[in-house]
């Protein structure tokens, strides 16, 4: 025959083991829930950061194209300025030559008039 007090002790021990197992299962479930919440939060942040990175890349490309356009415009304006500067110097040279010719003509006219 079985000893009733031994059976009760075994039953109490089994109940304690089951209670401990249930407590550990609850703790594990709480840790899993926390992990899942943090994972979802991190994935959300990751999606936001990916969007930000994509926008920064797009903005960088736009800025690069704008810079290149401004650079080309600057170079064109610089060439135009240099051409205008050359034209100014050429005009100044021809104007000075014309003034010198006029001065020579005036001197000759003054001499001719002075002789008469």
C-alpha positions as MATLAB code, in Angstrom:
seq = 'XXXXXXXXXXXXXXXXXXXXXXXXXXXXXXXXXXXXXXXXXXXXXXXXXXXXXXXXXXXXXXXXXXXXXXXXXXXXXXXXXXXXXXXXXXXXXXXXXXXXXXXXXXXXXXXXXXXX';
ca = [
       0.000    0.000    0.000;
       0.948    3.545   -0.578;
       1.673    5.923    2.164;
      -0.877    8.804    2.151;
       1.543   11.284    3.717;
       4.146   10.447    1.054;
       1.521   10.985   -1.637;
       0.579   14.330   -0.093;
       4.249   15.350    0.013;
       4.670   14.333   -3.623;
       1.509   16.223   -4.577;
       2.699   19.330   -2.691;
       6.065   19.079   -4.407;
       4.398   18.757   -7.821;
       2.125   21.711   -7.058;
       5.144   23.804   -6.054;
       6.968   22.816   -9.248;
       3.908   23.653  -11.348;
       3.488   26.993   -9.538;
       7.194   27.805  -10.098;
       6.894   26.787  -13.746;
       3.792   29.005  -14.167;
       5.583   31.943  -12.494;
       8.591   31.519  -14.795;
       6.272   31.233  -17.816;
       4.621   34.541  -16.837;
       8.045   36.208  -16.443;
       9.135   34.832  -19.832;
       5.927   36.077  -21.446;
       6.442   39.558  -19.898;
      10.014   39.656  -21.205;
       8.835   38.551  -24.657;
       6.131   41.220  -24.652;
       8.689   43.869  -23.678;
      11.082   42.627  -26.353;
       8.346   42.718  -28.984;
       7.302   46.245  -27.966;
      10.894   47.445  -28.178;
      11.358   45.677  -31.527;
       8.250   47.311  -32.967;
       9.406   50.689  -31.660;
      12.877   50.202  -33.139;
      11.447   49.137  -36.498;
       9.270   52.251  -36.514;
      12.267   54.446  -35.765;
      14.258   52.619  -38.424;
      11.534   53.295  -41.001;
      11.526   57.000  -40.058;
      15.319   57.184  -40.279;
      15.265   55.442  -43.662;
      12.781   58.063  -44.894;
      14.992   60.840  -43.530;
      18.075   59.353  -45.177;
      16.228   59.060  -48.487;
      15.101   62.683  -48.257;
      18.620   63.829  -47.376;
      19.976   61.943  -50.400;
      17.365   63.503  -52.669;
      18.095   66.971  -51.251;
      21.815   66.391  -51.697;
      21.274   65.456  -55.341;
      19.163   68.577  -55.893;
      21.782   70.730  -54.174;
      24.524   69.137  -56.279;
      22.614   69.858  -59.502;
      21.938   73.435  -58.352;
      25.606   73.886  -57.497;
      26.639   72.605  -60.921;
      24.154   74.956  -62.604;
      25.424   77.910  -60.545;
      28.986   76.927  -61.324;
      28.216   76.864  -65.063;
      26.432   80.222  -64.803;
      29.378   81.699  -62.918;
      31.823   80.454  -65.539;
      29.631   81.871  -68.335;
      29.378   85.216  -66.534;
      33.109   85.248  -65.976;
      33.733   84.632  -69.704;
      31.246   87.421  -70.542;
      33.004   89.765  -68.121;
      36.386   88.980  -69.649;
      34.963   89.572  -73.148;
      33.446   92.900  -72.050;
      36.735   93.861  -70.455;
      38.586   93.083  -73.702;
      35.973   95.054  -75.661;
      36.378   97.991  -73.276;
      40.159   97.977  -73.674;
      39.809   97.752  -77.465;
      37.312  100.640  -77.447;
      39.613  102.628  -75.186;
      42.563  101.978  -77.551;
      40.611  102.984  -80.668;
      39.155  106.033  -78.902;
      42.641  107.130  -77.832;
      43.915  106.606  -81.378;
      41.010  108.661  -82.763;
      41.669  111.415  -80.191;
      45.336  111.461  -81.147;
      44.375  111.743  -84.821;
      41.951  114.569  -84.028;
      44.615  116.329  -81.975;
      47.052  116.079  -84.892;
      44.409  117.411  -87.286;
      43.635  120.295  -84.915;
      47.320  121.140  -84.605;
      47.661  121.195  -88.394;
      44.522  123.328  -88.729;
      45.829  125.669  -86.059;
      49.113  126.039  -87.946;
      47.317  126.602  -91.231;
      45.016  129.171  -89.721;
      47.928  130.789  -87.951;
      49.782  131.241  -91.254;
      46.950  132.967  -92.959;
];
